[in-house]
Amino acid sequence: MGRLFGTDGVRGVANADLTAELALGLSVAAAHVLAEAGSFEGHRPVAVVGRDPRASGEFLEAAVVAGLASAGVDVLRVGVLPTPAVAYLTGALGADLGVMLSASHNAMPDNGIKFLARGGHKLDDELEERVEAVYDEHRTGAPWSRPTGAGVGRVKSYAEGFDQYVAHLIGVLPNRLDGLKIVLDEAHGAAARVSPEAFSRAGAEIITIGAEPNGLNINDGCGSTHLGLLKAAVVEHGADLGIAHDGDADRCLAVDHTGAEIDGDQIMAVLALAMRERSALRSDTVVATVMSNLGFKLAMEREGLNLIQTAVGDRYVLEEMKQHGYALGGEQSGHVIILDHATTGDGTLTGLMLAARVAQTGRTLQDLASVMERLPQVLVNVPDVDRSRVRTSAELAAAVADAERELGSTGRVLLRPSGTEPLVRVMVEAADIDQARSVAGRLADVVKSALG
């Protein structure tokens, strides 16, 4: 059996890769592993289970709930809520385990399972590996030890979770949003009810699009991966800004009043200055990945803030933040983590905080985001090469050195082997788009000749 857990839980095509049998088996295994680790010691275990609106989430939720209850875990079904809401409720309710069924920004046929530990934090890698090993052991025939009688888990719906999460979001806002007109694109996803409710309670006038999930239309031409509809709606309605989420609402991208995109780097730049102003940016430090735009780094340096860069992936950003107690981090894609108020990227919280800064300053989002200039960025994927030799090829190292000398302090080169495919990603930033394209093209040719 190949490894099931990726960087963000288990994902695949629902009912093909991710079956009801797999969901049930992994849930039983997770319960047993956490019990063995002492997480349930001295009390009856409780799990919070939520999902996004995908049609497949209905049967996968049933399988997860059945697996947990059969292992003696009481289950609180919170229904369709964002991933960060499930994480928050897992912590707020003192639950021993959280489970979210979602494939985030992926297309509707996919789905996924993410397990959360006590407090709403992602399971440690070691525990995930143990869950997978225990699942595989029992999949091949070893019998489970199962409770009977009063020992089986009880299942109940927990509709109160919706209001608890919205109240949490409103409670951490530094100021209200009165006077703002905001367009929200919910990607027909998990935040279709939560996000409009939160923004409305915070005082904003809202227009919603992509807020009619039917189980089949999640992420379909809308949300943070397709900003065209939001850009048009913001201009059409004369809104102050627009906010876009993905299917499970752990991401947030924005649009200013002119319809221009505001990406995760720009959002972090705006929030960093706001948090420093109210002494909430610990150590005056922001954490981002190596894929963040060079313009973000230059802006942070100019503002006297520290930037720590990690490997690509919000899990690495979160690890760095937790280890050193930093308050703000994220990715260009819109995963923004405000660690004082969330254990994961929270798109609704991020959008609210961004809007709060607009309301508080009276400045447009376009003006606020101008604190950083996004340098032109070109990404070229070079397929069918030996990605393992990226860091050892002398020919490639020489070509990169030449490129860096040409670009100087206003450009950057990043070569990154794909983690899943036989290709190398060439990323070049420069002050001029033509120069970025030219350098990227030359480096791609060297990658082909040196590693092909």
Beta strands, then each sheet from edge to edge (+ up, - down):
strand 1: 10-13
strand 2: 46-51
strand 3: 74-80
strand 4: 97-101
strand 5: 110-117
strand 6: 155-157
strand 7: 181-185
strand 8: 205-209
strand 9: 241-244
strand 10: 253-256
strand 11: 261-262
strand 12: 285-289
strand 13: 306-310
strand 14: 328-330
strand 15: 336-338
strand 16: 377-383
strand 17: 412-417
strand 18: 423-429
sheet 1: 1+ 5- 4+ 2+ 3+ 6+
sheet 2: 8+ 7+ 9+ 10- 11+
sheet 3: 13+ 12+ 14+ 15-
sheet 4: 16+ 18- 17+
end
